[in-house]
Amino acid sequence: DDMHPIMSEDDVDLEALVNDMASLSSYESIYATCGTQHSDSAPLLHSTDGNGLHGNRVAPLPRAPSNKVSAPHSPAHKLRRSQPMHIQAVRRLQEEELQVRPASLPAIPNPFPELCSPSGSPVLSPGSLPQPSEPHVFSEDGVGKVVEVPADMTARDVCQFLVYRNHCLDDNCWSLVEHHSLLGLERCLEDHELVVPVQACMSPESKFLFRKNYAKYEFFRNPLNFFPEQMVAWCQETNGSIPQSQLLQNFLNSSSCPEIQGFLYMKDTGRKSWKKLYMFLRRSGLYCSTKGMSKEPRHLQLLSDLEDSNIFTVTTGRKMHNAPTDYQFCIKPSKGRTEQKELKMLCAEDEQSRTCWMTAFRLLKFGILLYQNYKSPHQRKTAISNFTTPVRSVSENSLVAMDFSGRTGRVIDNPVEAQSAAMEEGHTWRKRSQRMNVLGSPSPLHPSPLSSVIHRTQLWFHGRIMREESHRMITQQGQVDGLFLLRDSQSNPKAFVLTLCHHQKIKHFQILPFEEDGQVFFSLDDGSTKFTDLIHLVEFYQLNRGVLPCKLKHPCTMVAL
């Protein structure tokens, strides 16, 4: 009949348990101890009341150390039904711990507050510690490499690092390409662009590519090939046309008002239909005329600005967007991840027009920065850098025809004489190889196996690729004059094909084998000029144009990371 609660040995004082937990420095030891006792030695207990109803199934909690003296154990007393309250208290403490854990950690004094966060906070909290960014950079063969990129690392720094690690030739033509596979877009980052902000706006399916781009600064060398006269206009009326020599100066000078004009196809948002509109590209943005070719302000509609946008090449092909031509490009916002409806899909009449629009977009947006990027590698050739390799480029202007038949060498100025000297040099190479066969190399009746496979070690040879694949590679690496590659012929298993770009058009020339005196030669001009192997052929046409529209200048290469 005594209604006062009596403490038994199996009972736990809730107040003493909470006080003891608060006195500990960490709760994790308590949870570890509880977990060990639950799993190893404490089975679940079943409490049953007098009516035969089962109570809550609980595991006995560890007895908390206390200075209080508990009452002697009496078998007459059963487990108290208030015991599940101890589990609720522990669960409540676990929840409170999860809430207060980050704030309970000590703050880390920041020794360099001016270099830390944009707000210049003098204290680094655990959640604000900078995390290293490690984007994946892929080569053309699909192999990726993780590169740790600091916040101040530019696209050129990443390219130089990859050039150094892969022992490539640093000729200022390597580029970091921003590739969006789902959108079918890609562009080459400018050398001065920071990589981390670009990566932050990329979707998980997007990636960076490490690729050659010979056309990156080609417009500084040959501006007339990039800007047709009918497409260049000036906002300020002048009495006479501006000399072509001042074409780039007007684009780089921020005070002048250059303008690119012409017809472009634009895709309707959310539809597959295209409209042909007359457009103008200025420093303030891309405009279209709502009334024919009118330039009046009331007839101009702003399509996109240059400051917060980037220009991309469309890689998905003509059928994907039902484009009227193959020369598509796109203007995409640079801030945040972009959806398909926010893209401005455009299409030009030909490759020269598309190149003009895209090059002018870069020049008007970045201005003098592009010229500084173009000149900076030449100005710091003597500087020692951790990511630079020896530059071994050969200027086309330094290659001249020489005559060494006399005591001293002389430059051959007459083009006819230079061409005949080149033909004699080709015959000399052929006689030299014949002499080697006579003096001890393989017999003329059995051609040397080395000369038939040695070309496969060269960067410009790409084996059994299709014509479409060679077109794609030439287009991706910049359609500049002299960009070339060699591949196996699909129609003739014993022949090869030279794929060459000239005036932004891709042409193919078949290299046929010829057998003479039991030895196999290769020729581009039906046997008029023969070579013992493809390396001799390429070296000859790098110095002499011959039957080709231009000399071989830039090998189309693919690097494996």
Secondary structure, DSSP 8 states (H G I E B T S, - for coil): ---S----TT---HHHHHHHHHHSS-SHHHHHHHHHHHHHT---B--B-TTS-B---B--------SS------TT----TTTHHHHHHHHHHHHHHHHHHHHHS--EE-S-GGGS-TT--SEE-GGGS---B--EEE-TTS-EEE--B-TT-BHHHHHHHHHHHHT----S-EEEEEEETTTTEEEE--TTSBHHHHHHTS-TT-EEEEEE-TTSSHHHH-GGGTS-GGGEEESS--SS---GGGHHHHHH-TTS-EEEEEEEEEE-TTSS-EEEEEEEEETTEEEEESSTT---GGGEEEEE-STTEEEEEE-S-TTTTT-SSSEEEEEEESSS---GGG-EEEEESSHHHHHHHHHHHHHHHHTHHHHHHHHHHHHTTTS--TT--------GGG---EE-SSSS-EE---HHHHHHHHHHHHHHHHHHHHHHHHHTSS-TTS--HHHHHGGGGSTTB--S--HHHHHHHHHHT---TTEEEEEE-SS-TT-EEEEEEETTEEEEEEEEEEEETTEEEEESSTTSSEESSHHHHHHHHHH--TTSSS---EE------
